[in-house]
Amino acid sequence: MTSNAPTGRADALRAFVGSARFAQALSLIAIGLAFSTHALRATIGWPGVLAALLALLLLCGASLVTRWRVIEWYGILPLTILVFVGWCAASVIWSTTPGASALRVGYLVAYGVLGVYIALMRDTIQIVRAVGDVLRVLLAVSLALEVLSGILLDVPIVFLGIQGDIADLGPIQGIFGSRNMLGFVALIALVTFIVEWRTNIVSRTRALLSIGMALLALVFSGSPTTWIALGAVVVALGALYGLRRVPQAKRWAWQVALLSTAAAALISGWILRVRIIELIDARAEFDVRLDVWRELSRYLSLNPLQGWGWVGKWPDAPPYTWIEAATGRAHESALNAYLDAYFQVGVIGALAFAALIGVALVRAWLLASNRRSSVYLWPALVLVAIAVTSAAESFALYEGGWMLVVICAVKAARDMSWRDALKRS
């Protein structure tokens, strides 16, 4: 009996770690960590965040090992992810800050691994539910703290960066560090809550209250970038619902027509960009970005092919400090994911990142337009939001934004893979 007791406990532990409930808990924690990193850094510091991230990776690794035989490993990662991450890792060789680059490549890989784990362990509908549950809590906490700071106490919560401007109708930033990040999270939450409602994952009342909360956070964030992304998501949602009602034989013609219309809209938007900026009252934000991009262009010509080395969020080191000195304000990024990738990992890295977003979006779009379930709308609409937001923010290159890119890319690739098509042929 005594000799069998340790074996029984080991089997019980193995069964628990390999259970679906354990994978569900890890997925919720991973998503929560990715989207609350700013608040966690402000409360427990970088050592606490990194310790939590490492512990989570170890638990995910144990979960993967115990469920090794039931996971379909074929075609696990899209080549676009491998190329982009591989080039970022290679950039450590020529980086001007090799130590920081090595650590930050590891940080990028860590959140990428968490994204792959979620995509492997959870179905799309389960991922939607997990993202919805986490963002409901984070948005509720953000709005509650803003009310506490701006109305009940009328004092800022300095360590979180909350200014208490909700009484003046914003802008607010919640626990996310900036109004644009709050707007981005609110937009992802809005898409998620709508898909939850359409797929009956949650009750109608809960879904509508959640949608109202997301809209409230979006409005109070006062983020012009988010309004543009919201417009793109609404147009994409309308286009997808239209496509799903077109007969299969005519769908490709409509896809080509939509692609042509989208290209024309992008060209028109670029031509009329000044007028659009004035209409949404984003002149001040655009001027800030223009200053940063102008300074970036001065240094891009020095390392156009390979870039300055991957760092993710900008460190306190040249050439990033030179750009901050020239613009007169601190920046965490280039305020454009595509330019940020270009600056850090050169033309090859920027093309790899654009290909990652583009290929994932095409796959997700085709799935959303051809599959009956509304749950397939989620990856497509999330990627539309990320692709548009990336023109004015670099959220897609780190933490929660990067995790979403990986999740959507992996899910889309596993459901529509050219390697599977070749295998079947």
C-alpha positions in Angstrom: 0.0 0.0 0.0 2.8 2.4 0.9 4.7 1.8 -2.3 1.6 2.4 -4.4 0.7 5.7 -2.7 3.3 7.8 -4.4 2.4 6.2 -7.8 -1.3 7.0 -7.2 -0.5 10.6 -6.3 1.7 11.0 -9.4 -1.1 9.6 -11.6 -3.6 12.0 -10.0 -1.2 14.9 -10.5 -0.6 13.9 -14.1 -4.3 13.6 -14.7 -4.9 17.1 -13.2 -2.2 18.8 -15.2 -3.4 17.1 -18.4 -7.0 18.0 -17.9 -9.1 20.3 -20.0 -10.0 22.4 -16.9 -6.3 23.0 -16.1 -5.7 24.1 -19.7 -8.7 26.4 -19.5 -7.3 28.0 -16.3 -3.9 28.5 -17.8 -5.4 30.1 -20.9 -7.3 32.6 -18.7 -4.2 33.4 -16.7 -2.1 33.8 -19.9 -4.6 36.2 -21.5 -5.0 38.1 -18.2 -1.2 38.4 -17.9 -0.7 39.6 -21.4 -3.3 42.4 -21.2 -2.6 43.5 -17.6 1.2 43.7 -17.9 1.3 47.5 -17.4 -0.7 47.3 -14.1 1.4 44.3 -12.9 4.6 46.2 -13.6 3.3 49.1 -11.7 2.4 47.0 -8.7 5.0 44.2 -8.5 7.7 45.5 -10.9 9.5 43.7 -13.7 10.9 40.9 -11.4 7.4 39.9 -10.4 6.1 40.0 -14.0 9.0 37.9 -15.3 8.6 35.4 -12.5 4.9 35.1 -13.2 5.6 34.7 -17.0 8.3 32.0 -16.3 6.0 30.1 -13.9 3.2 30.2 -16.5 5.5 28.9 -19.2 6.6 26.0 -17.0 3.0 25.1 -16.2 2.1 25.3 -19.9 5.0 23.1 -20.7 3.9 20.5 -18.2 0.4 20.6 -19.6 1.7 20.1 -23.2 3.9 17.1 -22.1 0.9 15.4 -20.4 -1.3 15.9 -23.4 1.4 15.2 -26.0 -0.3 12.2 -27.7 -3.6 13.9 -28.2 -2.3 17.1 -29.8 -2.1 17.3 -33.5 1.4 18.6 -34.1 1.3 18.6 -37.9 1.5 22.1 -39.3 1.5 23.6 -35.8 3.1 26.9 -36.8 2.6 29.1 -39.9 5.9 29.7 -41.7 5.3 33.4 -41.4 5.6 33.2 -37.6 8.8 31.2 -37.8 10.4 33.5 -40.3 9.6 36.7 -38.3 10.6 35.3 -34.9 13.7 33.7 -36.4 14.8 36.9 -38.0 14.2 38.8 -34.8 16.4 36.2 -33.0 19.1 36.6 -35.7 19.2 40.3 -35.2 20.8 39.9 -31.8 24.0 39.3 -33.8 24.2 42.8 -35.2 22.1 44.6 -32.6 23.6 47.8 -31.1 22.3 46.5 -27.7 22.9 42.7 -28.0 22.2 42.0 -24.3 18.8 43.8 -24.3 18.0 42.3 -27.7 18.6 38.7 -26.5 16.4 39.3 -23.4 13.6 40.9 -25.5 13.7 38.2 -28.1 13.1 35.8 -25.3 10.2 38.0 -24.1 8.7 37.9 -27.6 9.1 34.2 -27.8 7.5 33.7 -24.4 4.3 35.4 -25.3 4.4 33.7 -28.7 4.6 30.3 -26.9 1.6 31.2 -24.7 -0.3 32.2 -27.8 0.6 28.8 -29.5 -0.4 27.0 -26.3 -3.8 28.6 -26.2 -4.4 28.0 -30.0 -3.5 24.3 -29.5 -5.4 23.6 -26.4 -8.6 25.5 -26.9 -11.1 25.6 -29.7 -11.9 29.0 -31.3 -15.2 29.2 -29.4 -13.3 28.5 -26.1 -10.8 31.1 -27.0 -13.5 33.7 -27.6 -15.0 32.8 -24.2 -11.7 33.1 -22.5 -10.8 36.4 -24.0 -14.3 37.7 -23.3 -14.1 36.7 -19.6 -10.7 38.3 -19.1 -11.5 41.5 -20.9 -14.8 41.9 -19.1 -12.9 41.9 -15.8 -10.1 44.2 -17.0 -12.5 46.8 -18.5 -14.7 46.7 -15.4 -11.7 47.2 -13.1 -10.5 50.1 -15.4 -13.8 51.9 -15.3 -14.2 51.3 -11.6 -10.8 52.8 -10.8 -11.4 55.7 -13.1 -14.7 56.4 -11.3 -12.9 56.1 -7.9 -10.1 58.4 -9.0 -12.1 61.0 -11.0 -15.4 61.2 -9.1 -15.3 59.6 -5.7 -11.9 60.7 -4.5 -11.0 63.3 -7.2 -7.3 62.4 -7.0 -5.1 60.7 -9.6 -3.8 57.1 -9.1 -0.3 58.0 -10.0 1.4 54.5 -10.0 -1.1 53.3 -12.6 -1.1 56.5 -14.6 -4.8 57.1 -14.0 -5.4 60.9 -14.1 -9.0 60.8 -13.0 -10.4 62.6 -16.1 -13.6 60.6 -16.4 -15.6 63.5 -14.8 -14.6 65.6 -17.8 -15.6 62.8 -20.1 -12.1 61.6 -20.7 -9.7 60.8 -22.1 -9.1 57.9 -19.7 -6.6 55.0 -19.8 -7.7 52.6 -17.1 -5.1 50.0 -16.1 -3.6 49.9 -19.5 -1.2 52.9 -19.4 -2.5 55.0 -22.3 -5.8 55.9 -23.8 -4.9 54.3 -27.1 -4.2 51.0 -25.4 -7.5 51.2 -23.6 -9.2 51.9 -26.9 -7.5 49.0 -28.5 -8.5 46.6 -25.7 -12.1 48.0 -25.7 -12.3 47.4 -29.5 -11.1 43.8 -29.2 -13.5 43.3 -26.3 -16.4 44.7 -28.4 -15.7 42.3 -31.2 -15.4 39.4 -28.7 -18.7 40.3 -26.9 -20.5 40.6 -30.2 -19.3 37.1 -31.3 -20.3 35.8 -27.9 -23.8 37.2 -28.4 -24.1 35.8 -31.9 -22.9 32.3 -30.9 -24.9 32.2 -27.6 -21.8 31.6 -25.5 -23.2 33.8 -22.8 -26.7 35.0 -22.0 -28.2 37.8 -24.1 -28.3 40.1 -21.0 -24.7 39.5 -20.2 -23.6 40.0 -23.8 -25.5 43.3 -24.1 -24.2 44.7 -20.8 -20.7 43.7 -21.9 -21.1 45.4 -25.3 -22.3 48.5 -23.5 -19.3 48.5 -21.2 -16.9 48.1 -24.1 -18.5 51.0 -26.0 -18.4 53.1 -22.8 -14.6 52.4 -22.4 -14.1 53.1 -26.1 -15.9 56.4 -26.0 -14.2 57.6 -22.8 -10.8 56.6 -24.1 -11.0 59.3 -26.7 -8.7 57.5 -29.0 -8.9 58.6 -32.6 -6.9 55.6 -33.7 -9.5 53.3 -32.3 -12.3 55.1 -34.0 -10.7 54.5 -37.4 -10.1 50.8 -36.5 -13.7 50.5 -35.3 -14.9 51.9 -38.7 -12.8 49.3 -40.5 -14.2 46.5 -38.3 -17.8 47.6 -38.9 -17.2 47.7 -42.7 -15.4 44.3 -42.5 -18.3 42.8 -40.5 -20.9 44.1 -43.0 -18.8 42.7 -45.9 -18.5 39.3 -44.3 -22.2 39.1 -43.5 -22.9 40.0 -47.1 -20.4 37.4 -48.5 -21.9 34.6 -46.3 -25.2 35.2 -48.1 -23.8 35.1 -51.6 -24.0 31.7 -53.4 -20.7 29.7 -53.3 -20.3 29.8 -57.1 -20.3 33.7 -57.1 -18.4 34.2 -53.9 -14.9 34.5 -55.5 -16.1 37.3 -57.8 -17.5 39.2 -54.8 -14.2 38.6 -53.0 -12.3 40.2 -55.9 -14.7 43.1 -56.0 -14.3 43.7 -52.3 -10.5 43.5 -52.6 -10.6 46.1 -55.3 -12.9 48.3 -53.3 -10.7 48.0 -50.2 -7.6 49.0 -52.3 -9.5 52.0 -53.7 -10.6 53.0 -50.2 -7.0 52.8 -48.9 -5.7 54.9 -51.8 -8.5 57.4 -51.2 -7.8 57.5 -47.5 -4.2 58.2 -48.1 -5.0 61.0 -50.5 -7.6 62.5 -48.1 -5.6 61.7 -44.9 -5.3 65.4 -43.8 -9.0 66.0 -44.1 -9.8 62.7 -42.3 -7.4 63.7 -39.5 -9.1 67.0 -39.1 -12.6 65.5 -39.1 -11.7 63.1 -36.2 -9.8 65.9 -34.4 -6.5 63.9 -34.4 -4.2 66.6 -35.6 -2.2 66.7 -32.3 -1.7 62.9 -32.3 -0.8 62.9 -35.9 1.8 65.6 -35.4 3.4 63.6 -32.6 3.6 60.6 -34.9 4.9 62.6 -37.7 7.8 63.9 -35.6 8.7 60.4 -34.5 8.5 59.0 -38.1 10.6 61.9 -39.4 13.4 61.1 -36.9 13.1 57.4 -37.7 13.8 58.1 -41.3 17.1 59.7 -40.4 18.4 56.5 -38.9 16.6 54.0 -41.2 19.0 54.8 -44.0 22.0 53.7 -41.8 20.7 50.1 -41.4 17.9 49.6 -44.0 18.4 45.9 -44.6 19.0 44.5 -41.1 17.7 47.2 -38.8 19.1 48.1 -35.4 18.3 44.9 -33.7 15.0 43.6 -32.1 14.1 45.3 -28.8 10.2 45.4 -28.8 9.3 48.3 -26.6 12.1 50.9 -26.9 14.9 50.7 -24.3 16.7 53.6 -22.7 19.6 53.3 -25.2 20.7 54.8 -28.5 19.4 55.3 -31.1 16.0 55.4 -29.3 17.1 58.0 -26.8 18.4 60.2 -29.7 14.9 60.1 -31.2 13.3 60.9 -27.9 15.7 63.8 -27.4 14.9 65.2 -30.9 11.1 64.9 -30.4 11.2 66.2 -26.9 9.2 63.4 -25.3 9.6 59.8 -24.3 8.3 57.0 -26.5 7.9 53.3 -26.0 7.6 52.6 -29.7 7.6 54.1 -33.2 3.8 54.5 -33.0 3.5 52.3 -36.1 4.0 48.5 -35.9 5.2 48.3 -39.5 7.7 51.1 -39.2 8.8 49.7 -35.8 9.5 46.3 -37.4 11.4 48.1 -40.2 13.5 50.1 -37.8 14.3 47.2 -35.5 14.8 44.3 -38.0 15.1 46.0 -41.3 13.3 45.5 -44.6 13.3 41.7 -44.2 11.8 41.8 -40.8 9.2 44.4 -41.9 8.2 42.3 -44.9 8.0 39.2 -42.6 5.8 41.0 -40.2 3.5 42.3 -42.9 3.3 38.8 -44.4 2.4 37.4 -41.0 -0.5 39.8 -40.6 -1.5 39.6 -44.3 -1.5 35.8 -44.7 -3.3 35.3 -41.4 -5.9 37.9 -42.3 -6.5 36.3 -45.8 -6.9 32.8 -44.2 -9.2 34.1 -41.4 -11.2 36.1 -43.9 -11.8 33.1 -46.2 -12.8 31.0 -43.2 -15.2 33.7 -42.0 -16.8 34.1 -45.3 -17.1 30.3 -46.1 -17.9 28.7 -42.7 -21.5 28.9 -41.3 -20.6 29.4 -37.6 -20.3 33.1 -36.4 -17.3 32.1 -34.3 -15.1 32.2 -37.4 -15.8 36.0 -37.6 -13.7 36.5 -34.5 -10.2 35.9 -35.9 -10.9 37.8 -39.0 -12.3 40.9 -37.2 -9.6 40.8 -34.6 -6.9 40.8 -37.3 -8.7 43.6 -39.2 -8.5 45.7 -35.9 -4.9 44.8 -35.4 -3.9 45.5 -39.0 -5.5 49.0 -39.0 -4.3 49.9 -35.4 -0.8 48.9 -36.4 -0.6 51.9 -38.7 -0.7 54.2 -35.6 0.5 52.0 -32.7 2.9 49.1 -32.2 0.7 47.0 -29.9 0.9 44.0 -32.3 4.6 43.6 -31.6 4.5 42.8 -27.9 2.4 41.3 -25.0 -1.3 41.1 -25.6 -1.3 42.3 -29.1 1.4 39.9 -30.2 -0.4 37.0 -28.4 -3.6 37.8 -30.3 -1.6 37.8 -33.6 -0.1 34.4 -32.9 -3.4 32.9 -31.7 -5.3 34.1 -34.8 -2.5 33.1 -37.2 -2.2 29.6 -35.7 -5.9 29.0 -35.7 -6.4 30.2 -39.2 -3.4 28.2 -40.5 -4.6 25.0 -38.9 -8.1 25.4 -40.4 -6.8 26.5 -43.8 -3.3 25.3 -44.4 -1.6 25.0 -47.9 0.4 22.1 -46.5 -2.8 20.2 -45.7 -4.0 20.9 -49.2 -0.8 19.6 -50.7 -1.0 16.5 -48.4 -4.6 15.8 -49.6 -3.6 16.2 -53.2 
